[in-house]
Amino acid sequence: MKDLSKIMRQAQEMQEKMQEAQQKVETIEAEGVAGAGMVKVVLKGKGEMVGLTIDPSLMGDEAEIVEDLVKAAHADARKRLEAEMEEAMKEATQDLGGGMLPGFKLPF
C-alpha cells in the first residue's frame, strides 16, 4: 500500500508541475515577421494572436480594418480547432474513463 500512495503522490506532483508549465507557456510571446517587416504577428504561448500589424502601404486606409478582421478570423479558427481537438480527445479516451484512478487527470 505504501507503493500505491507513493505513486499517487508522485502523480499529483507531476500534475501540479504540468499545470505550472502550462501557465508559464501561456505568458510566452513570439513575433513573426514577413515581407521585410511589412506584416507582423504576435502570438501568445497557446497560439492566441495578440497583435497584428500590416504596413499601410500594402492596403491604404483599410489596413486597420483588415488587421481586426484577420485577428477575429484567427480567433474563430482557434476556437473551432480547440473544440474539434477536445471532441477527438474525448472519443480517444472514452474507454479510459472507468480505468483511471480517482482524482487523476490527463494533462490535456
Helices and strands as residue ranges (DSSP letters): H 2-27, E 29-34, E 39-44, E 49-54, H 56-59, G 60-62, H 63-93, G 94-96
